[in-house]
């Protein structure tokens, strides 16, 4: 081996002490493994003197056989997913004499990517659900406001019915007075006014019944107005609650969107920290 290769191999154990990741260092010749060192639980099963895998012989791991490269190895090859950074080692004349390779265990990164993907999907589903709730809340608010308006109109209409009731009551009082006067006049004329007196009595009875009916109508209307008034207050509370709910939904949506953005930022940061690519 050249002196340059020996110097690099001598330095690797020291460099390895500073590493905090699961990785391996290897120095590969054209056909033989010149050096292998592992850190953590990652183990590729290499040792110095082994034959280089056929796919990596003659510095095939380097771009164009002489330039740095970045290789992604699927789990099926060595039992774990890996990213490999391969850097050429050249002699004084510029010829490639070996390749220095660092293999990074990507198991945790893939787990992190999976968690981030699931988290983003969950956030998107939550946003969609919240948007549906917001839409329903807006519909409920609009419906409640319409019902509130209808109850106000009903109260106004019932007050008009009160006016009609008062009119009927006034007519009843006048009819009763006319019947009373007719009875008095019938009594004054004696037997000749007996028939007229009977009519006057029936008119007074009818007036009394009409007056009682209007009183009953007024009582019923007061009960209805009281119920409508109570319903109006309750619907007003529903409208206020709907507005508050809409505000909360909007705030919740912003929080979820912020969480989604945070997940994306964390994913990008993880990629920057772990998936270093040699250009």
C-alpha positions, 0 to 999 in steps of 0.5 A, spaced: 500 500 500 502 507 498 504 511 504 498 516 503 493 510 504 497 508 510 496 515 513 489 515 512 488 508 515 492 510 521 488 516 522 481 512 522 481 509 529 482 516 532 476 519 527 472 513 529 472 515 536 469 522 535 463 519 531 456 519 534 453 515 529 452 508 527 457 507 521 462 504 518 469 506 515 472 502 509 478 503 505 477 498 498 482 497 493 481 494 486 479 487 488 481 487 496 478 490 502 484 494 505 481 496 512 474 496 515 472 499 522 465 499 524 461 504 530 455 502 533 451 496 531 452 496 524 456 490 521 457 489 514 461 483 515 467 485 512 475 484 514 481 486 511 483 482 506 476 480 503 475 480 496 471 486 494 463 485 492 463 484 485 459 490 484 464 495 487 471 492 484 475 496 480 472 502 484 466 502 481 463 505 487 466 512 484 463 516 479 466 515 473 471 510 477 475 516 480 470 522 482 466 522 489 459 519 489 453 518 494 450 511 493 443 508 497 443 501 499 437 498 500 435 493 506 435 487 502 443 487 500 446 488 507 440 487 512 439 494 513 438 500 509 445 505 508 447 511 505 454 510 502 459 516 501 465 514 497 471 518 496 477 517 491 484 516 494 489 518 489 497 517 489 502 523 487 500 522 480 493 523 481 491 516 479 486 512 484 489 507 488 483 506 493 476 508 495 475 511 502 467 509 504 463 511 509 456 507 510 451 510 514 445 506 517 439 509 515 434 505 519 432 511 524 432 516 518 427 511 515 423 510 521 423 518 522 421 519 515 415 514 516 413 517 522 413 524 519 409 522 513 404 519 518 404 525 522 403 529 516 397 525 513 394 525 520 395 533 520 392 533 513 386 529 515 385 533 521 385 539 517 380 536 513 375 534 518 376 541 522 374 544 515 368 540 515 366 542 522 367 549 520 363 549 514 357 545 518 358 551 524 357 556 519 351 553 516 348 552 523 350 559 525 346 561 518 340 557 520 340 559 527 340 567 525 334 565 520 330 562 526 331 568 530 329 572 525 323 568 524 321 568 531 322 576 532 317 576 526 312 571 529 312 576 536 311 582 531 305 578 528 302 576 535 302 583 537 297 584 531 293 579 533 292 582 540 290 588 536 284 584 533 283 581 540 282 588 543 278 590 537 273 584 538 273 585 545 271 593 544 265 590 539 263 585 545 262 591 550 258 595 545 254 589 543 253 588 551 251 595 552 246 595 546 243 589 548 242 592 555 239 598 553 234 594 548 232 590 554 231 596 558 226 599 552 223 592 552 221 592 559 218 599 558 213 597 553 211 591 556 208 585 553 209 588 546 216 588 547 217 581 550 219 578 543 224 584 542 227 583 550 228 575 548 233 577 542 236 583 547 238 577 552 241 573 547 245 578 544 248 580 551 249 572 552 253 572 545 257 578 547 259 575 554 261 569 550 265 573 545 268 577 551 270 570 554 273 568 548 277 574 547 280 573 554 282 566 553 285 568 546 289 573 550 291 568 555 293 563 550 297 569 546 301 571 552 303 564 553 305 563 546 309 570 546 312 568 553 314 561 549 317 564 543 320 570 547 324 564 551 326 561 544 328 567 542 333 568 547 335 561 547 336 561 539 340 568 541 345 564 545 346 558 540 348 564 535 353 566 540 355 559 541 356 558 534 360 564 533 364 562 538 365 555 535 367 558 529 372 562 532 375 556 536 375 552 529 379 557 526 384 557 531 384 550 531 386 550 524 391 554 524 394 550 530 394 544 526 397 547 519 403 550 524 404 543 526 404 540 519 409 546 517 413 544 523 413 537 521 415 539 514 421 543 517 423 537 522 423 532 516 427 537 512 432 538 517 433 530 518 434 530 511 440 535 511 443 532 517 443 525 515 442 525 508 449 528 506 450 527 499 457 528 496 457 533 489 
